[in-house]
Amino acid sequence: MKRMLETDFVRAQFPAFGVPALRDQAFFENAGGSYACAPVINRLERFYRERKVQPYGAFDASRLAGAEMDEARARLAGLMGVATDEVSFGPSTTQNTYVLAQAFR
């Protein structure tokens, strides 16, 4: 059975596209400039309100921040079908590309 992408459902997940000036447009400038979907915005809001600390420390916010990073890494690895230790988070697409290029050099 062939399944079709439900574009109305997908678009509804992005609050920015409810803004009249942004409707009926696509934005592909770069990864850093992409509009986020509501679940990502919710996680980012929690990060900025409760978890913007160094992860893996002894206090609760730090411990929870580390646990959420571990969860994100495991979920992303599962989506990509790779081992968790094959997933690396970096500071930016530019910096990640530079580090990768240096590794191949």
Backbone hydrogen bonds, N-H to C=O, Kabsch-Sander energy under -0.5 kcal/mol:
donor,donor_aa,acceptor,acceptor_aa,energy
7,T,5,L,-1.5
10,V,6,E,-2.3
11,R,7,T,-3.0
12,A,8,D,-1.8
13,Q,9,F,-0.7
13,Q,10,V,-1.4
14,F,11,R,-1.7
17,F,14,F,-1.6
18,G,15,P,-2.0
19,V,16,A,-1.7
22,L,19,V,-2.2
23,R,19,V,-0.8
23,R,20,P,-0.8
25,Q,22,L,-0.9
28,F,26,A,-0.5
33,G,30,N,-0.7
34,S,31,A,-1.2
38,A,13,Q,-3.2
40,V,37,C,-0.6
41,I,37,C,-2.3
42,N,38,A,-2.6
43,R,39,P,-2.0
44,L,40,V,-2.8
45,E,41,I,-2.6
46,R,42,N,-2.1
47,F,43,R,-2.5
48,Y,44,L,-2.8
49,R,45,E,-1.9
50,E,46,R,-3.3
51,R,46,R,-0.9
51,R,47,F,-1.5
52,K,47,F,-0.8
53,V,51,R,-2.6
56,Y,62,S,-1.9
57,G,54,Q,-0.6
63,R,59,F,-2.6
64,L,60,D,-3.1
65,A,61,A,-2.1
66,G,62,S,-2.1
67,A,63,R,-2.2
68,E,64,L,-2.3
69,M,65,A,-1.9
70,D,66,G,-2.4
71,E,67,A,-2.3
72,A,68,E,-2.5
73,R,69,M,-2.4
74,A,70,D,-2.4
75,R,71,E,-2.7
76,L,72,A,-2.6
77,A,73,R,-2.4
78,G,74,A,-2.2
79,L,75,R,-2.2
80,M,76,L,-2.0
81,G,77,A,-1.2
82,V,77,A,-2.2
86,E,83,A,-2.0
87,V,84,T,-1.7
96,N,92,S,-2.8
97,T,93,T,-2.5
98,Y,94,T,-2.2
99,V,95,Q,-2.6
100,L,96,N,-2.4
101,A,97,T,-2.6
102,Q,98,Y,-2.5
103,A,99,V,-2.0
104,F,100,L,-2.0
105,R,101,A,-1.8
